Amino acid sequence: MRARHLCRAATFALLFAFGSALPVSAQSIGQGGGFTLPDIPVLTIEPDRLFAGTLFGQRLAKDLEALGLQLVSENRRIEGELAEEESELTGLRQTMEPAEFRKLADDFDAKVTSARVAQDEKARALAARSDQAQRSFLQAIAPILEGMMTENGASVILDRRAVFLSADASDITASAIARIDEQLADGTALSELLQQGDEDGATSEP
């Protein structure tokens, strides 16, 4: 079941990313400059608005923001500690032999480099976590969007930003937000269920 949802999520992600390569409008221009509806409707959605507008997306964004602020605070603390240590080291320069001072300076430089590498790695990990949060969001909402496609007899949902021309009626962002909030709330229960499933799967492995 989770594998099928992952496939669905990947499908929606591709549609959001490459919508411009698909039919560009929920309406097509017919002869004489008029508009004619296609046999199979095309729906559009605003992914950023969808993420920011749902309780689920808001919770994920809040969690990521907290982690980002924590990293910024840690960076500032480390920066302050290193600046203080550098000042103390500078004060010792006139009281030490050049070779002895050089060793302390080299050790300090190595410490600065190590701290920078460690914090850069944490920043990359946070960025990867943000990407994973987006993928988890798409995975969770894919069945809901698929249901809305079925209800509307649609064959595809396109990223509205990549559509050259479309009728406002094709945009299901607002109704999708309401449906996602109704079924998933802030996603906490779903996250706990998925985490429990991962732990059970790891336990059952030989």
SVG drawing of the C-alpha trace seen along z (x, -y; Angstrom):
<svg xmlns="http://www.w3.org/2000/svg" viewBox="-17 -41 77 55">
<polyline fill="none" stroke="black" stroke-width="0.4" points="0.0,0.0 2.8,-2.5 4.7,-1.6 1.5,-2.4 1.2,-5.8 4.9,-6.5 4.3,-5.9 1.3,-8.2 3.3,-10.9 6.0,-10.6 3.5,-11.0 2.0,-14.2 5.5,-15.5 6.4,-15.0 3.2,-16.7 4.0,-19.7 7.5,-19.9 7.0,-19.2 3.4,-20.5 4.5,-22.7 5.3,-19.6 1.7,-18.5 -1.5,-20.1 -1.3,-23.7 -4.9,-24.6 -8.1,-23.3 -9.7,-24.8 -8.5,-24.6 -8.8,-27.2 -11.2,-26.1 -11.9,-27.5 -12.8,-31.2 -10.8,-32.0 -13.5,-30.5 -12.9,-28.0 -14.1,-24.5 -14.0,-22.1 -11.9,-18.9 -13.6,-15.6 -11.5,-14.9 -11.1,-17.9 -7.7,-19.1 -7.3,-20.4 -4.7,-22.9 -3.3,-23.4 -0.8,-25.8 1.7,-23.5 3.2,-26.3 -0.2,-27.6 -1.3,-24.0 1.6,-23.3 1.4,-26.7 -2.4,-26.6 -2.9,-23.1 -2.6,-22.4 -0.2,-19.5 2.0,-21.8 2.0,-24.5 3.1,-22.0 5.9,-20.7 7.0,-24.3 6.9,-25.2 9.0,-22.2 11.6,-23.1 11.6,-26.7 12.4,-25.7 15.2,-23.5 16.6,-26.3 16.4,-28.8 18.2,-26.2 21.0,-25.9 21.3,-29.7 21.5,-30.0 24.2,-27.3 26.2,-29.0 26.1,-32.3 27.2,-30.6 30.1,-28.8 31.1,-32.0 31.2,-33.9 33.2,-31.2 35.8,-31.1 36.0,-34.9 36.7,-34.9 39.3,-32.2 41.0,-34.1 41.1,-37.2 42.8,-35.3 45.2,-33.7 46.2,-37.1 46.8,-38.4 49.3,-35.5 51.3,-36.3 53.7,-38.7 54.4,-36.3 55.2,-33.2 58.0,-31.8 57.1,-32.1 57.2,-28.3 55.0,-27.7 52.5,-30.4 52.5,-29.0 51.4,-25.6 48.6,-27.1 47.5,-29.2 47.6,-26.1 45.5,-24.2 43.0,-27.1 42.8,-27.3 42.1,-23.5 39.4,-24.0 37.7,-26.7 37.8,-24.6 36.4,-21.6 33.6,-23.7 32.8,-25.2 32.6,-21.8 30.4,-20.4 27.9,-23.3 27.9,-23.2 27.0,-19.5 24.2,-20.3 22.9,-22.9 22.9,-20.4 21.1,-17.9 18.4,-20.4 18.0,-21.2 17.7,-17.4 15.1,-17.2 13.1,-20.0 13.1,-18.1 12.0,-14.9 9.2,-16.8 7.9,-18.0 8.1,-14.4 6.3,-13.1 3.6,-15.7 3.0,-14.7 3.0,-11.1 0.3,-11.7 -2.0,-13.9 -1.6,-11.8 -4.7,-9.6 -6.8,-12.7 -5.8,-14.4 -6.4,-11.2 -9.9,-11.1 -10.6,-14.6 -9.4,-13.8 -11.8,-10.9 -14.7,-13.0 -14.1,-15.6 -13.5,-13.1 -10.0,-14.5 -7.0,-12.9 -4.3,-15.1 -3.5,-17.8 -1.1,-20.5 1.0,-23.0 -0.9,-26.2 2.3,-28.2 3.4,-26.2 0.0,-26.6 -0.1,-29.3 -3.9,-29.7 -6.6,-28.2 -10.1,-28.9 -10.3,-29.8 -12.8,-26.9 -9.9,-24.5 -8.1,-25.5 -8.8,-23.1 -6.3,-24.5 -8.8,-25.8 -11.0,-22.7 -7.9,-20.5 -6.8,-22.4 -10.2,-21.9 -10.2,-18.2 -6.7,-17.6 -7.4,-19.4 -10.5,-17.4 -8.8,-14.0 -5.3,-14.5 -5.6,-17.5 -1.9,-18.5 -0.6,-15.0 0.6,-14.1 -1.3,-10.9 -0.2,-9.9 3.5,-10.6 3.2,-8.5 1.6,-5.7 4.3,-5.8 7.1,-5.9 5.5,-2.9 5.3,-1.0 9.0,-1.7 10.0,-0.4 7.8,2.7 9.4,3.4 12.9,3.0 12.1,5.3 10.8,8.0 13.8,8.0 16.1,11.1"/>
</svg>
